[in-house]
Amino acid sequence: MADSTETSKSSVRTYVPTYQKEAWQSHADDLGMSQSEFVRTMVQAGRRGFEGDREEPGSPDADPGGNALETRLLELLSADTYTWEELLEAVSDDIESRLDETLEELQAENRVRYSGRHGGYTIVGDDGE
């Protein structure tokens, strides 16, 4: 179960010009999002642009408490129009890359290994097998 500090929410307040708030609200409405969700999503997307794909400390994923696929789709669609096939390819490539990176990390940490005998990846036991 998630730690209460990971799931608790707190308020952040900012002041922007009225025209900017109206533009954000319009964009949020177009995406079917609340203004709070829109600002949170855009800030997270912007931070990834400055920091790469680093996750926030203490967060289980890049979208704590949210829907990572939804966030990824909204990021893609905010920049361009995509067909179903293009969207499928974009999100599939992302998961393939993440799976590959994660498996490499787990193998480097000797927590997972590839077993030809078992026909796939397996957790390394206490005895090293």
N, C-alpha and C positions, 0 to 999 in steps of 0.2 A: 504494500500500500504506500502511496506517495506521502512524503513528509508534508505536514501542514504548511510549512514555509514555502514549499514548491507549488502548492495549489492556492494559497491565499492571494488576494488581490489588494492592490493599493492604488490610490488615485495619483495622477500626474496632471498638473495644470500648466498650460502654456497660453501665451497671448499672441495672437497673429492678427494681421489686418483683416477687416471684414470681408474684403473681396477674396482673400485666400481661404477663409473659413467657408464661404459660400461655394467656392470651387471644390474644396475637399468634400463638402456635404453632397454636392451634385455628383461627384465621382463615386462616393460611397453609395449613394442611392442607385446609381447605374449598376454597381456591383452587387446590390442587395445586401449591403453591410451597414452596420451602425457606424456612426462617425468614430466612436471609440475604437471599434475593431479595425476600421480603415486606417486610422492614424497609427495604431499599434503595428499593423501589418506593414505599412509603408516604412515606418521607422526601422523595423527588423530587416526589411529588404534593403534599405539604405545602409544599414550597419554592415550587412554582408558585403555590400559593394566596397566599403572601406576596409573591412577586416578579412575578406575572403569568406570561406564557409565555416568560420569558427563558431562553435556553439557557445551559448552563454554558460558561465559557471553554474553548476547545480541544476542545469536543465537537462532532462532526459533526451531531448531532441531540439531541433532548431525552432520548433513551434510549441513551446510549453503550454499545456492546457488547451491546445487547439487542434485543428485538423491540418496536418502538414500537406496533404495532397491538395486540399482546398486552397491553401496559401500559395502553393507552387503554381496551380492553375491560374489564380488571380494575377500572380506576377507575370506569367507568360502572356495572358490575355490583355493585360494593361499596356503591353508594348506592341501587340500586333494581333491579327486574326489568324487562327489556325484551323485546319481541318481536323476531323476526328483522328485520322491516321497520324498527322503531325503531332497532335497532343499526346497520343499514345506513345509515340516514339520519344518525345521529349521527357515524359515522366518515366518511361521504361529505362531510358539511358541513365537517368538519374539514379534509379534504384540499382541498376547493374553496377554502376560505378561505386555506389555506397556499399553494396554487398562485397565487391571485390576488395575495396579498401579495408573493410571491417574484417574479412577473412584473413587478409595479409597481417593486420595488426594482431589478431588472435593467435595466428600461427607464430608470429615473432615473439609473442609473450608465452608461447608453449601452452596455450590453453585449448587450442584446437589443432588437429592435424588431418591431412588427407590420408585415408586408408584405402589402398587399392583392394585389399582383401575384403573390406566391408563395403566397397563400392561407393565411397563418398567421404565427406567430412565427418569427423567424430570428435567428441570432447576427450581431451587427454585426461586419463584417470590419475588417481593419486600415485599409482605405481609407474607413471610415465607412459602408459599405453592408452 
